Amino acid sequence: MFSQSWMYYELLKKGKDYAGEAEQVTRIVQASGIPIRFALQIGCGPGEHDSYLKRHFHVTGVDLSVDFIKIARGKNPEADYIVGDMETFSLPSRFGVVLLLVDDEDGGMDCWEEKGGACCREESGADEKR
């Protein structure tokens, strides 16, 4: 299913405001007051959000689809991408923020800010690339 879905992804997501959603996420993260450099994007798809998130963070993306990862690498060569299952992947790095950006039932981004606030937690050394 995932290996074929990349062909239809852009058609289904036509008109989606990736830039606006990435900026909304960036504002929420920056509002925490914690300087974040490294972001992990779980379920990154073909890297559409990452094209904008990379302006503020060093992005690492994880997706189950080999095809999506190939497309994401082509669009964002400065980001790191890993083929992996979100339930079982393991990375040697730690990240200041972990993102799982999903569409809500109305086709927009489901955002914590609209549900009462961002979830930000500081851990000692959490934003260190190892």
SULVENMO-V340045 format. One record per pair of residues at least 12 apart in sequence whose ideal C-beta (glycine too) atoms are under 10 Angstrom apart, sorted by the first residue. I is the first residue (numbers start at 1). GAP is how many residues later the second one is. Records with the same first field share a line. If there is no record, write none. Layout:
I = GAP, GAP
//
This chain:
1 = 63, 64
2 = 43, 61, 62, 63, 64, 65, 66
3 = 61, 62, 63, 64, 65
4 = 61, 63
5 = 40, 60, 62, 63
6 = 39, 40, 57, 59, 60, 61, 62, 63, 64, 65
7 = 60
9 = 36, 37, 39, 56, 58, 59, 62
10 = 36, 38, 61
12 = 91, 95
13 = 32, 33, 35, 90, 94
15 = 92
16 = 32, 33, 87, 91, 92, 93
17 = 91, 92
18 = 29, 30, 31, 32, 33, 34, 35, 83, 91
19 = 29, 30, 32, 33, 36
20 = 32, 88, 89
21 = 27, 28, 31, 32, 80, 82, 87, 88, 90
22 = 19, 26, 27, 28, 29, 30, 31, 32, 33, 34, 35, 77, 79, 87
23 = 29, 30, 32, 33
24 = 77, 85, 87, 89, 90
25 = 14, 16, 24, 27, 28, 31, 32, 72, 74, 76, 84, 86, 87, 88, 93
26 = 13, 26, 27, 29, 30, 31, 71
27 = 29, 86, 91
28 = 69, 83, 84, 85, 89, 90, 91, 92
29 = 24, 27, 28, 67, 68, 70, 89, 91
30 = 26, 88, 90
31 = 82, 86, 87, 89
32 = 64, 65, 86, 87, 88, 89, 90
33 = 87, 89
34 = 62, 63, 86, 87, 88, 89, 92, 93
35 = 61, 92
36 = 20, 21, 22, 59, 60, 61, 84, 86, 90, 91
37 = 19, 20, 21, 58, 59, 60, 90, 91, 92
38 = 19, 20, 21, 22, 42, 55, 56, 57, 58, 59, 60, 88, 89, 90, 91, 92
39 = 14, 15, 17, 18, 19, 20, 21, 22, 40, 56, 57, 58, 59, 60, 88
40 = 17, 19, 20, 21, 22, 40, 42, 49, 51, 53, 54, 55, 56, 57, 58, 59, 60
41 = 12, 13, 16, 18, 19, 20, 21, 22, 31, 38, 40, 54, 56, 57, 58, 59, 60
42 = 18, 19, 20, 21, 42, 44, 45, 47, 56, 57, 58, 59, 60
43 = 18, 19, 20, 21, 22, 25, 43, 56, 57, 58, 59
44 = 15, 16, 17, 18, 19, 21, 24, 25, 28, 32, 35, 37, 38, 55, 56, 57
45 = 16, 18, 19, 20, 23, 24, 26, 27, 56
46 = 15, 17, 19, 21, 22, 23, 24, 25, 26, 27, 28, 29, 30
47 = 12, 14, 16, 21, 22, 23, 24, 25, 26, 27, 28, 29, 32, 34
48 = 20, 23, 24, 27, 28, 53
49 = 12, 23, 27, 50, 52, 60
50 = 22, 25, 26, 28, 29, 31, 49
51 = 21, 24, 25, 28
52 = 24
53 = 23, 26, 44, 46, 48
54 = 21, 22, 24, 25
57 = 22, 38, 39, 40, 42, 70
58 = 20, 21, 22, 35, 37, 38, 69, 71
59 = 13, 17, 19, 20, 21, 22, 36, 40
60 = 19, 20, 21, 22, 31, 33, 35, 38, 69
61 = 12, 15, 18, 19, 20, 21, 22, 23, 38
62 = 18, 19, 20, 21, 22, 23, 24, 27, 29, 36, 38
63 = 18, 19, 20, 21, 22, 23, 26
64 = 19, 20, 21, 22, 23, 25
65 = 18
66 = 17
67 = 16
68 = 13, 15
69 = 12, 13, 14, 15
70 = 13
80 = 13, 49
86 = 14
91 = 39
92 = 37, 38
93 = 34, 35, 36, 37
94 = 29, 31, 32, 33, 34, 35, 36
95 = 31, 32, 33, 34
96 = 24, 26, 27, 29, 30, 31, 32, 33
97 = 21, 22, 23, 24, 29, 30
98 = 21, 28
//
